[in-house]
Amino acid sequence: MFQAQYSSLHSRKRSVADRWPLIAVSCSLIAFLLASCATPVPTAEPTPLAAPAFETASPPGVQAATAAPLRFVLPSPDADPISGWRPPLYPVPWAVSSYDHFYFTRPNPASEVNWPLPDYRYGGVFFANVVHTGIDIEAKAGSPVVAAGPGTVVWAGGGFYTGNVNDATDPYGLAVSIRHDFGFQGRPLFTVYAHMSRVDVTVGQHVEAGEQLGRVGDTGKTTGPHLHFEVRLEHNTYHHTLNPELWLVPPQGWGVLAGNIIQLNDQPLQGFTVRVISEDTGRVREVRTYINEAIHPDPYYQENMALSDLPAGLYRVSFIYDGRDHRFWVEILPGQVTYFTYKMYGYLETVPPPTPALNFVPMTPTPTATRRP
Ligand SMILES: [Zn+2]
């Protein structure tokens, strides 16, 4: 989490269909996708409401159950049974549609919690004016931090934000940054791993996906041990980040929701809490729309909110705005981004932006000049 004042808005004009709910999807496509990947057992994770702030791998509810006779606990809307289990990830790079770009695997081992802390997502604001340009992943001090993709280490140590390796006050603390062997739309891609307790790589070293970069710590501007992870496009600076939740590959059978909620004046709704409620389990997830300063929507989706790690299925999206409860339904498809645009009042479009021009997105990562020497 780093300091940045916010003030600017950017306007996005987008045509919207004057119709309501439910994403139209091809049943045959769903059937194919479900058949081709492991559909997860109904998820059982802590909800942000019932267990604030952290999703844990070994939750208290599981431990408590050992003292009592064997019993079943059925899901309820605000108190799901708790488990850290998730399906294995899709292989990377993964892109079902031409505009998806799940190029990165998780920056910590599968044996650890490897998903974003619900309250510390991209584009959030902390302490009044600190805009978050990455995601935070809960991790124990000393647990491994691994490369999200192959590339060359371009930073290893302190001073990543200030550029001064001796600056002990640098907000990123001990950090590693990688310039990846692939780019996006001909532009280089970087990832950043911050707040580490120890760095195990050196600048110029080539690493493969999953290779250890160091250990989780609490160096820099942080209130406790965790991994801060960023994705940057074109320039490796604080002002060129994108939402990692649209780049980290989902667990098999799971997907990602990206949305664009627009006010009547065509401005994106900023800093609003949006609830995403599973029709299958009743689990409530909350996500906040971006504050726009210092963050950037995806080049294609132009979203102002994203929520990853959603088991495929129907979800109700709802939020309170102008005293009204706005709600609609979306269907999360496995292994891809489900996209919507919602404009006040009641205009919903649930198809992605228009098909990009031929010079747009590659189906696979584009090579750049940074390949292994
Ligand atoms: Zn962070």
Residues whose N, C-alpha, C, O or C-beta is under 5 A from the ligand:
A	BS01	ZN	M1 I135 D136 H228
